[in-house]
Amino acid sequence: MSAKPLQRLLYSKRDAAEQLSISLRSLNYLISRGELRFRRIGSRVLVPHGELVQFSRAHHPEPILPAMQQEGGHHAR
């Protein structure tokens, strides 16, 4: 029986930006506008996993297409 990998609960700003495929500057902008909530622990700014999921779903409500369909420009109907 294989062990299920643990899901990270909090991400550094750099890791959060990487997870969203955006620049660190863009992430800082989202945080400053209140579009992405964060936690401060000591001097560290951390973004909860749930915030990343919620943000990505809110800004991309359409279903994600497989890479082959995206590259070819064909949409399944």
Order of alpha helices (4+ residues) and beta strands (2+ residues): beta-alpha-alpha-beta-beta-alpha-alpha
